[in-house]
Amino acid sequence: KATIGVVALQGAFSEHIFMLQRLPQLVASTVEIRSAQDFEKYKDSIDGIVLPGGESTTMSIILERETGLAQGLKQWIQDGKPIWGTCAGLIMLSDVITSTKQGGQTKLGGLRTTVRRNAFGRQSDSFEIDLEIPAIEAYGPNPATGSLKLPGVFIRAPVIEAVHDEGVQVIAKLQGREGREGEIVAVKQGNVLGSSFHPELTGDVRFHQLFVDICLQNKKN
Ligand code: GLN
């Protein structure tokens, strides 16, 4: 069984908790991390951390100035422990962030990628598209729909413009979206997972299962 810490400051954290708790065989239990004190309290008992989507500028300010939690998270990443960033979380994990607007994001860094913020335009340009992800299809079909594909929910989503070395494995690319064919939307680098879409906003728990399996595997080693 794995215990997952969910950074619960802003954005879609309760949805992540809901999904983790729904996993089959109750493989995951969760704790909320809201402060540097929470991090200190839980860091030795959790097996992985979820950094949710939301708004990366806001979340950066809270992480850095209001809670001081950024420091602990950076250490966690440097120690090679499991972490999964969705959307804004992915942005903060990326070593290089490009943006049309100056954002002032905190770079937690560690993920050897270049990520472009708001790569699909404005809020109203948000979209949903099915993704073919072999690592997810290995779990069998989406129990909710029977389809092997993962529903990809993109909300003012970033895109992974470049991966900087072969230690970064591309696990999902866009298919069938005009003009955006083959753009990278999820990667795995050792114990670090990044997705520009929001699996926690779907009925499909397989992406959460993938992350929990990374955590369980890491715990065994
Ligand atoms: N566009 C947001 C940002 O730059 C991310 C959106 C999201 O997490 N859904 O922070």
Residues whose N, C-alpha, C, O or C-beta is under 5 A from the ligand:
A	BS01	LIG	G53 G54 E55 S56 T57 T86 C87 A88 R117 N118 I155 R156
